[in-house]
């Protein structure tokens, strides 16, 4: 599967379980580790776990099982690593604290020029 196909699969899986505030970040110009980072919110530990598990199940059904899943014990923040797409599902207060969207939108080339 291409990175764009995986991205679409993830977004559909997130929407199926009513994930909130889904943000897709294209990070191909910023890192070689992954192509897309997708961030979404769930409104409780159970919701976060259910959303992330749905992403895992849909990825497996499509023949693209995750490389790893982190955070299931706590359910405040779960990460699903699908290689070309990394998915973060978080409770809103955790998401606000870490603010991944702004972190990945930093223009590193400007920071290098100022050094």
QUIFENZI-V970248 format. One record per pair of residues at least 6 apart in sequence whose C-alpha atoms are under 6 Angstrom apart, sorted by the first residue. I is the first residue (numbers start at 1). J is the second residue. If there is no record, write none. Layout:
# QUIFENZI-V970248
I,J / I,J
This chain:
# QUIFENZI-V970248
3,84 / 10,55 / 13,55 / 17,51 / 19,41 / 19,42 / 20,40 / 20,41 / 21,40 / 22,39 / 22,40 / 23,38 / 23,39 / 24,38 / 25,36 / 25,37 / 26,36 / 27,35 / 27,36 / 28,35 / 34,84 / 34,85 / 35,84 / 35,85 / 36,85 / 37,85 / 37,86 / 37,87 / 38,87 / 39,87 / 39,88 / 39,89 / 40,89 / 41,89 / 41,90 / 41,91 / 41,92 / 42,48 / 42,90 / 42,91 / 43,91 / 45,75 / 45,76 / 48,75 / 49,75 / 59,65 / 66,81 / 66,82 / 67,81 / 67,82 / 68,81 / 69,79 / 69,80 / 70,78 / 70,79 / 71,77 / 71,78 / 76,90 / 76,91 / 77,89 / 77,90 / 78,88 / 78,89 / 79,87 / 79,88 / 80,86 / 80,87
